[in-house]
Amino acid sequence: MDEVQQAMKEIAGEVLSTSKELDEKQVSAFVQALLGAKRVFAIGAGRSGLVVKAFAMRLMHLDIDTYVVGETITPSLREGDVLVAVSGSGETSLIVSAAKIAKKIGAKLVAVTSYPQSSLAKIADFTVTLPGRVKTESTTDFMKRELTGEHAPVAPLGTLFEVTSLVFLDAVISGLMAALGKKEEDLLARHATIE
């Protein structure tokens, strides 16, 4: 039980730390891109794909024309649309390939990633950098890690990026609500009635 509580504290601490490190210009450019989009498309793979679906659902609740890439009802991307691509590494081949297609079509590309020098970020019109787990321990020697103060995060693999991106994207929704003058009742009116 102590491990679970400790992990929760560490993850919450990482999210709070990230909120303080966010680049206001990056966030503002992202919000403005969403506000100016004809339609918004979102893509992510694996657990980042689940985060993307939650974000797309909230955009739909805001009455923004939104689609998740890969769903059977997703229409073709067009010029004037915005593609939000979420990838911790910025190197996931599916995401980078989709981003390249979006650029050829003339859509705006927003990258949400931990790596501002990644393939995805390099081709994006706008990038939001969210720190995540950037490395594992450099040594498996426990005593050496203790003496040098090197500790692995308690959250495995991409968890810190995924949790942080979920919280960040929910916060973007709050920013969009304010910009659009929407209240929770407005979102509730578009919430699913058949579940």
Buried (B, 14 or more C-beta within 10 A) or exposed (E): EEEEEEBEEBBEEBBEEBEEEBEEEBBEBBBEBBEEBEBBBBBBBBBBBEBBBBBBBBBBBBEBEBBBBBEEEBEEBEEEBBBBBBBBBBBBEBBBEBBBEBBEBEBBBBBBBBBBEBBBBBBBBBBBBBBBBEEEEEEEEEEEBEEEEEEEBBBEBBBBBBBBBBBBBEEBBEBBBEEEEBEEEBBEEEEEEEE
